[in-house]
Amino acid sequence: MGNDLTKREQEILKWLIHGMSNKEIAEKESISPRTVQKHLQRIYQCLGVQTRAEAIVFIHQDGKHLHL
């Protein structure tokens, strides 16, 4: 499931887990907040979740293999 994430998506997911907002992630990755949102939509789809909170819970429970 999560193994299908690109390197960029894995980076964005790492920042998400650290509690960063889309704007903060965008600044860190030198991309627009809209691009962050697009990446998050794909991340949620790959993880089988629908929200930011669900993604964080998924990673803490089942995402050990992602090596973030």
Gaussian input, Z-matrix of N, CA and C with variables (Angstrom, degrees):
# hf/3-21g

backbone

0 1
 N
 C     1     B1
 C     2     B2     1     A1
 N     3     B3     2     A2     1     D1
 C     4     B4     3     A3     2     D2
 C     5     B5     4     A4     3     D3
 N     6     B6     5     A5     4     D4
 C     7     B7     6     A6     5     D5
 C     8     B8     7     A7     6     D6
 N     9     B9     8     A8     7     D7
 C    10    B10     9     A9     8     D8
 C    11    B11    10    A10     9     D9
 N    12    B12    11    A11    10    D10
 C    13    B13    12    A12    11    D11
 C    14    B14    13    A13    12    D12
 N    15    B15    14    A14    13    D13
 C    16    B16    15    A15    14    D14
 C    17    B17    16    A16    15    D15
 N    18    B18    17    A17    16    D16
 C    19    B19    18    A18    17    D17
 C    20    B20    19    A19    18    D18
 N    21    B21    20    A20    19    D19
 C    22    B22    21    A21    20    D20
 C    23    B23    22    A22    21    D21
 N    24    B24    23    A23    22    D22
 C    25    B25    24    A24    23    D23
 C    26    B26    25    A25    24    D24
 N    27    B27    26    A26    25    D25
 C    28    B28    27    A27    26    D26
 C    29    B29    28    A28    27    D27
 N    30    B30    29    A29    28    D28
 C    31    B31    30    A30    29    D29
 C    32    B32    31    A31    30    D30
 N    33    B33    32    A32    31    D31
 C    34    B34    33    A33    32    D32
 C    35    B35    34    A34    33    D33
 N    36    B36    35    A35    34    D34
 C    37    B37    36    A36    35    D35
 C    38    B38    37    A37    36    D36
 N    39    B39    38    A38    37    D37
 C    40    B40    39    A39    38    D38
 C    41    B41    40    A40    39    D39
 N    42    B42    41    A41    40    D40
 C    43    B43    42    A42    41    D41
 C    44    B44    43    A43    42    D42
 N    45    B45    44    A44    43    D43
 C    46    B46    45    A45    44    D44
 C    47    B47    46    A46    45    D45
 N    48    B48    47    A47    46    D46
 C    49    B49    48    A48    47    D47
 C    50    B50    49    A49    48    D48
 N    51    B51    50    A50    49    D49
 C    52    B52    51    A51    50    D50
 C    53    B53    52    A52    51    D51
 N    54    B54    53    A53    52    D52
 C    55    B55    54    A54    53    D53
 C    56    B56    55    A55    54    D54
 N    57    B57    56    A56    55    D55
 C    58    B58    57    A57    56    D56
 C    59    B59    58    A58    57    D57
 N    60    B60    59    A59    58    D58
 C    61    B61    60    A60    59    D59
 C    62    B62    61    A61    60    D60
 N    63    B63    62    A62    61    D61
 C    64    B64    63    A63    62    D62
 C    65    B65    64    A64    63    D63
 N    66    B66    65    A65    64    D64
 C    67    B67    66    A66    65    D65
 C    68    B68    67    A67    66    D66
 N    69    B69    68    A68    67    D67
 C    70    B70    69    A69    68    D68
 C    71    B71    70    A70    69    D69
 N    72    B72    71    A71    70    D70
 C    73    B73    72    A72    71    D71
 C    74    B74    73    A73    72    D72
 N    75    B75    74    A74    73    D73
 C    76    B76    75    A75    74    D74
 C    77    B77    76    A76    75    D75
 N    78    B78    77    A77    76    D76
 C    79    B79    78    A78    77    D77
 C    80    B80    79    A79    78    D78
 N    81    B81    80    A80    79    D79
 C    82    B82    81    A81    80    D80
 C    83    B83    82    A82    81    D81
 N    84    B84    83    A83    82    D82
 C    85    B85    84    A84    83    D83
 C    86    B86    85    A85    84    D84
 N    87    B87    86    A86    85    D85
 C    88    B88    87    A87    86    D86
 C    89    B89    88    A88    87    D87
 N    90    B90    89    A89    88    D88
 C    91    B91    90    A90    89    D89
 C    92    B92    91    A91    90    D90
 N    93    B93    92    A92    91    D91
 C    94    B94    93    A93    92    D92
 C    95    B95    94    A94    93    D93
 N    96    B96    95    A95    94    D94
 C    97    B97    96    A96    95    D95
 C    98    B98    97    A97    96    D96
 N    99    B99    98    A98    97    D97
 C   100   B100    99    A99    98    D98
 C   101   B101   100   A100    99    D99
 N   102   B102   101   A101   100   D100
 C   103   B103   102   A102   101   D101
 C   104   B104   103   A103   102   D102
 N   105   B105   104   A104   103   D103
 C   106   B106   105   A105   104   D104
 C   107   B107   106   A106   105   D105
 N   108   B108   107   A107   106   D106
 C   109   B109   108   A108   107   D107
 C   110   B110   109   A109   108   D108
 N   111   B111   110   A110   109   D109
 C   112   B112   111   A111   110   D110
 C   113   B113   112   A112   111   D111
 N   114   B114   113   A113   112   D112
 C   115   B115   114   A114   113   D113
 C   116   B116   115   A115   114   D114
 N   117   B117   116   A116   115   D115
 C   118   B118   117   A117   116   D116
 C   119   B119   118   A118   117   D117
 N   120   B120   119   A119   118   D118
 C   121   B121   120   A120   119   D119
 C   122   B122   121   A121   120   D120
 N   123   B123   122   A122   121   D121
 C   124   B124   123   A123   122   D122
 C   125   B125   124   A124   123   D123
 N   126   B126   125   A125   124   D124
 C   127   B127   126   A126   125   D125
 C   128   B128   127   A127   126   D126
 N   129   B129   128   A128   127   D127
 C   130   B130   129   A129   128   D128
 C   131   B131   130   A130   129   D129
 N   132   B132   131   A131   130   D130
 C   133   B133   132   A132   131   D131
 C   134   B134   133   A133   132   D132
 N   135   B135   134   A134   133   D133
 C   136   B136   135   A135   134   D134
 C   137   B137   136   A136   135   D135
 N   138   B138   137   A137   136   D136
 C   139   B139   138   A138   137   D137
 C   140   B140   139   A139   138   D138
 N   141   B141   140   A140   139   D139
 C   142   B142   141   A141   140   D140
 C   143   B143   142   A142   141   D141
 N   144   B144   143   A143   142   D142
 C   145   B145   144   A144   143   D143
 C   146   B146   145   A145   144   D144
 N   147   B147   146   A146   145   D145
 C   148   B148   147   A147   146   D146
 C   149   B149   148   A148   147   D147
 N   150   B150   149   A149   148   D148
 C   151   B151   150   A150   149   D149
 C   152   B152   151   A151   150   D150
 N   153   B153   152   A152   151   D151
 C   154   B154   153   A153   152   D152
 C   155   B155   154   A154   153   D153
 N   156   B156   155   A155   154   D154
 C   157   B157   156   A156   155   D155
 C   158   B158   157   A157   156   D156
 N   159   B159   158   A158   157   D157
 C   160   B160   159   A159   158   D158
 C   161   B161   160   A160   159   D159
 N   162   B162   161   A161   160   D160
 C   163   B163   162   A162   161   D161
 C   164   B164   163   A163   162   D162
 N   165   B165   164   A164   163   D163
 C   166   B166   165   A165   164   D164
 C   167   B167   166   A166   165   D165
 N   168   B168   167   A167   166   D166
 C   169   B169   168   A168   167   D167
 C   170   B170   169   A169   168   D168
 N   171   B171   170   A170   169   D169
 C   172   B172   171   A171   170   D170
 C   173   B173   172   A172   171   D171
 N   174   B174   173   A173   172   D172
 C   175   B175   174   A174   173   D173
 C   176   B176   175   A175   174   D174
 N   177   B177   176   A176   175   D175
 C   178   B178   177   A177   176   D176
 C   179   B179   178   A178   177   D177
 N   180   B180   179   A179   178   D178
 C   181   B181   180   A180   179   D179
 C   182   B182   181   A181   180   D180
 N   183   B183   182   A182   181   D181
 C   184   B184   183   A183   182   D182
 C   185   B185   184   A184   183   D183
 N   186   B186   185   A185   184   D184
 C   187   B187   186   A186   185   D185
 C   188   B188   187   A187   186   D186
 N   189   B189   188   A188   187   D187
 C   190   B190   189   A189   188   D188
 C   191   B191   190   A190   189   D189
 N   192   B192   191   A191   190   D190
 C   193   B193   192   A192   191   D191
 C   194   B194   193   A193   192   D192
 N   195   B195   194   A194   193   D193
 C   196   B196   195   A195   194   D194
 C   197   B197   196   A196   195   D195
 N   198   B198   197   A197   196   D196
 C   199   B199   198   A198   197   D197
 C   200   B200   199   A199   198   D198
 N   201   B201   200   A200   199   D199
 C   202   B202   201   A201   200   D200
 C   203   B203   202   A202   201   D201

   B1=1.4463
   B2=1.5276
   B3=1.3203
   B4=1.4474
   B5=1.5140
   B6=1.3357
   B7=1.4595
   B8=1.5189
   B9=1.3264
   B10=1.4499
   B11=1.5275
   B12=1.3237
   B13=1.4568
   B14=1.5240
   B15=1.3398
   B16=1.4615
   B17=1.5267
   B18=1.3169
   B19=1.4671
   B20=1.5289
   B21=1.3234
   B22=1.4739
   B23=1.5243
   B24=1.3269
   B25=1.4678
   B26=1.5237
   B27=1.3159
   B28=1.4641
   B29=1.5229
   B30=1.3303
   B31=1.4662
   B32=1.5270
   B33=1.3230
   B34=1.4624
   B35=1.5173
   B36=1.3060
   B37=1.4625
   B38=1.5261
   B39=1.3242
   B40=1.4685
   B41=1.5296
   B42=1.3372
   B43=1.4694
   B44=1.5261
   B45=1.3170
   B46=1.4649
   B47=1.5254
   B48=1.3168
   B49=1.4627
   B50=1.5239
   B51=1.3287
   B52=1.4619
   B53=1.5305
   B54=1.3260
   B55=1.4611
   B56=1.5124
   B57=1.3204
   B58=1.4581
   B59=1.5256
   B60=1.3274
   B61=1.4644
   B62=1.5290
   B63=1.3286
   B64=1.4667
   B65=1.5252
   B66=1.3267
   B67=1.4644
   B68=1.5308
   B69=1.3221
   B70=1.4660
   B71=1.5303
   B72=1.3319
   B73=1.4684
   B74=1.5273
   B75=1.3284
   B76=1.4653
   B77=1.5246
   B78=1.3213
   B79=1.4639
   B80=1.5279
   B81=1.3126
   B82=1.4637
   B83=1.5287
   B84=1.3277
   B85=1.4658
   B86=1.5319
   B87=1.3390
   B88=1.4729
   B89=1.5274
   B90=1.3394
   B91=1.4629
   B92=1.5266
   B93=1.3170
   B94=1.4620
   B95=1.5318
   B96=1.3458
   B97=1.4673
   B98=1.5310
   B99=1.3203
   B100=1.4658
   B101=1.5324
   B102=1.3125
   B103=1.4621
   B104=1.5221
   B105=1.3277
   B106=1.4684
   B107=1.5200
   B108=1.3415
   B109=1.4642
   B110=1.5261
   B111=1.3198
   B112=1.4716
   B113=1.5336
   B114=1.3236
   B115=1.4653
   B116=1.5300
   B117=1.3242
   B118=1.4655
   B119=1.5252
   B120=1.3231
   B121=1.4644
   B122=1.5266
   B123=1.3160
   B124=1.4689
   B125=1.5284
   B126=1.3269
   B127=1.4668
   B128=1.5213
   B129=1.3357
   B130=1.4701
   B131=1.5225
   B132=1.3236
   B133=1.4677
   B134=1.5318
   B135=1.3135
   B136=1.4745
   B137=1.5244
   B138=1.3301
   B139=1.4626
   B140=1.5264
   B141=1.3309
   B142=1.4606
   B143=1.5138
   B144=1.3407
   B145=1.4635
   B146=1.5225
   B147=1.3501
   B148=1.4623
   B149=1.5201
   B150=1.3164
   B151=1.4591
   B152=1.5264
   B153=1.3056
   B154=1.4574
   B155=1.5292
   B156=1.3278
   B157=1.4691
   B158=1.5284
   B159=1.3184
   B160=1.4668
   B161=1.5256
   B162=1.3224
   B163=1.4681
   B164=1.5262
   B165=1.3220
   B166=1.4645
   B167=1.5219
   B168=1.3312
   B169=1.4690
   B170=1.5249
   B171=1.3276
   B172=1.4660
   B173=1.5262
   B174=1.3123
   B175=1.4625
   B176=1.5182
   B177=1.3204
   B178=1.4647
   B179=1.5320
   B180=1.3301
   B181=1.4628
   B182=1.5240
   B183=1.3222
   B184=1.4652
   B185=1.5234
   B186=1.3005
   B187=1.4581
   B188=1.5062
   B189=1.2983
   B190=1.4694
   B191=1.5348
   B192=1.3257
   B193=1.4689
   B194=1.5293
   B195=1.3344
   B196=1.4565
   B197=1.5290
   B198=1.3124
   B199=1.4688
   B200=1.5219
   B201=1.3200
   B202=1.4670
   B203=1.4968
   A1=110.54
   A2=117.78
   A3=122.14
   A4=114.22
   A5=117.06
   A6=120.55
   A7=112.11
   A8=118.32
   A9=122.31
   A10=112.41
   A11=117.77
   A12=120.92
   A13=110.38
   A14=115.10
   A15=119.81
   A16=109.11
   A17=116.00
   A18=119.90
   A19=110.37
   A20=117.10
   A21=121.08
   A22=109.86
   A23=116.90
   A24=120.71
   A25=111.12
   A26=117.09
   A27=120.23
   A28=110.73
   A29=116.92
   A30=120.73
   A31=110.59
   A32=116.23
   A33=120.56
   A34=110.09
   A35=117.17
   A36=121.34
   A37=110.68
   A38=116.67
   A39=120.81
   A40=110.09
   A41=117.22
   A42=120.31
   A43=110.51
   A44=117.00
   A45=121.69
   A46=110.24
   A47=116.39
   A48=121.81
   A49=110.99
   A50=116.31
   A51=120.87
   A52=112.08
   A53=117.05
   A54=121.18
   A55=115.82
   A56=117.13
   A57=119.80
   A58=111.33
   A59=115.41
   A60=121.70
   A61=109.39
   A62=115.99
   A63=119.98
   A64=110.42
   A65=116.45
   A66=120.72
   A67=110.74
   A68=116.73
   A69=120.65
   A70=111.30
   A71=115.82
   A72=120.14
   A73=109.66
   A74=116.10
   A75=120.98
   A76=110.66
   A77=116.55
   A78=120.27
   A79=110.78
   A80=116.98
   A81=122.27
   A82=110.90
   A83=117.04
   A84=122.47
   A85=113.42
   A86=117.10
   A87=122.40
   A88=112.03
   A89=114.90
   A90=122.03
   A91=107.71
   A92=117.54
   A93=120.39
   A94=110.72
   A95=116.59
   A96=119.34
   A97=111.84
   A98=117.23
   A99=121.07
   A100=110.48
   A101=116.79
   A102=120.81
   A103=110.18
   A104=116.34
   A105=120.31
   A106=108.96
   A107=117.17
   A108=121.13
   A109=110.86
   A110=117.19
   A111=120.78
   A112=110.81
   A113=116.21
   A114=119.84
   A115=110.13
   A116=117.00
   A117=120.03
   A118=111.39
   A119=117.57
   A120=120.12
   A121=110.49
   A122=116.36
   A123=120.10
   A124=111.04
   A125=116.94
   A126=121.25
   A127=109.84
   A128=116.44
   A129=120.33
   A130=110.23
   A131=116.46
   A132=120.90
   A133=110.51
   A134=116.84
   A135=120.85
   A136=112.16
   A137=116.60
   A138=120.64
   A139=112.64
   A140=116.60
   A141=120.20
   A142=112.70
   A143=115.90
   A144=121.28
   A145=109.02
   A146=115.46
   A147=118.79
   A148=113.93
   A149=117.29
   A150=119.63
   A151=111.65
   A152=114.67
   A153=123.21
   A154=110.06
   A155=115.56
   A156=120.75
   A157=111.12
   A158=117.35
   A159=120.77
   A160=110.78
   A161=117.18
   A162=120.53
   A163=110.24
   A164=116.74
   A165=121.01
   A166=110.48
   A167=116.82
   A168=120.56
   A169=109.85
   A170=117.21
   A171=121.19
   A172=110.62
   A173=116.80
   A174=120.91
   A175=111.06
   A176=116.57
   A177=119.27
   A178=111.98
   A179=117.23
   A180=120.31
   A181=113.21
   A182=116.86
   A183=120.85
   A184=115.12
   A185=118.03
   A186=119.85
   A187=116.41
   A188=117.70
   A189=120.83
   A190=111.77
   A191=116.89
   A192=121.70
   A193=113.56
   A194=117.70
   A195=120.01
   A196=112.95
   A197=118.07
   A198=122.59
   A199=112.30
   A200=116.34
   A201=119.74
   A202=112.45
   D1=-75.02
   D2=-178.95
   D3=-67.97
   D4=-14.22
   D5=179.44
   D6=-67.43
   D7=-14.93
   D8=-179.47
   D9=-82.73
   D10=-0.34
   D11=-179.08
   D12=-73.71
   D13=139.43
   D14=175.06
   D15=-73.19
   D16=168.14
   D17=177.48
   D18=-59.49
   D19=-40.95
   D20=179.36
   D21=-62.63
   D22=-44.77
   D23=179.26
   D24=-63.30
   D25=-38.25
   D26=176.93
   D27=-63.74
   D28=-39.87
   D29=177.30
   D30=-63.43
   D31=-45.22
   D32=179.91
   D33=-63.01
   D34=-41.52
   D35=178.32
   D36=-62.70
   D37=-39.21
   D38=177.62
   D39=-59.79
   D40=-45.80
   D41=179.63
   D42=-66.22
   D43=-37.42
   D44=177.96
   D45=-59.05
   D46=-45.63
   D47=-179.91
   D48=-62.58
   D49=-30.70
   D50=178.30
   D51=-80.52
   D52=4.60
   D53=174.35
   D54=84.97
   D55=15.35
   D56=-178.91
   D57=-78.80
   D58=145.85
   D59=176.38
   D60=-77.60
   D61=167.88
   D62=177.61
   D63=-58.78
   D64=-40.69
   D65=179.96
   D66=-63.24
   D67=-43.53
   D68=179.24
   D69=-65.09
   D70=-41.50
   D71=177.99
   D72=-62.86
   D73=-43.21
   D74=-179.98
   D75=-58.84
   D76=-44.25
   D77=179.26
   D78=-64.61
   D79=-42.53
   D80=-179.11
   D81=-63.51
   D82=-40.15
   D83=-175.55
   D84=-94.73
   D85=-1.56
   D86=-178.94
   D87=57.72
   D88=45.68
   D89=175.59
   D90=-133.68
   D91=172.00
   D92=-179.70
   D93=-81.51
   D94=155.08
   D95=175.77
   D96=-58.10
   D97=-32.72
   D98=178.39
   D99=-65.04
   D100=-39.00
   D101=177.53
   D102=-65.91
   D103=-39.10
   D104=175.73
   D105=-58.92
   D106=-45.61
   D107=-179.23
   D108=-60.55
   D109=-41.27
   D110=178.38
   D111=-63.04
   D112=-43.24
   D113=177.27
   D114=-62.59
   D115=-42.17
   D116=-179.79
   D117=-62.61
   D118=-39.02
   D119=177.86
   D120=-59.35
   D121=-43.32
   D122=178.99
   D123=-68.46
   D124=-39.67
   D125=177.26
   D126=-59.51
   D127=-47.99
   D128=179.82
   D129=-58.79
   D130=-42.34
   D131=179.66
   D132=-62.57
   D133=-45.43
   D134=-179.85
   D135=-64.19
   D136=-36.00
   D137=-178.70
   D138=-84.32
   D139=-14.08
   D140=-178.15
   D141=76.11
   D142=33.15
   D143=178.94
   D144=-122.91
   D145=171.92
   D146=-178.11
   D147=-121.18
   D148=-15.80
   D149=-175.87
   D150=-133.21
   D151=165.13
   D152=175.88
   D153=-57.05
   D154=-47.23
   D155=-179.09
   D156=-61.77
   D157=-43.08
   D158=178.68
   D159=-63.32
   D160=-37.64
   D161=178.84
   D162=-63.56
   D163=-43.03
   D164=179.83
   D165=-64.13
   D166=-44.76
   D167=178.48
   D168=-62.13
   D169=-44.43
   D170=179.59
   D171=-56.62
   D172=-47.88
   D173=-177.93
   D174=-62.88
   D175=-42.47
   D176=-179.82
   D177=-67.45
   D178=-31.20
   D179=-177.91
   D180=-92.06
   D181=-43.09
   D182=-169.80
   D183=-124.07
   D184=-0.56
   D185=-170.90
   D186=-98.45
   D187=18.99
   D188=-177.74
   D189=-58.06
   D190=-32.39
   D191=-177.12
   D192=-74.64
   D193=-7.88
   D194=-177.33
   D195=-80.66
   D196=-19.52
   D197=178.47
   D198=54.08
   D199=55.13
   D200=-179.43
   D201=-82.70

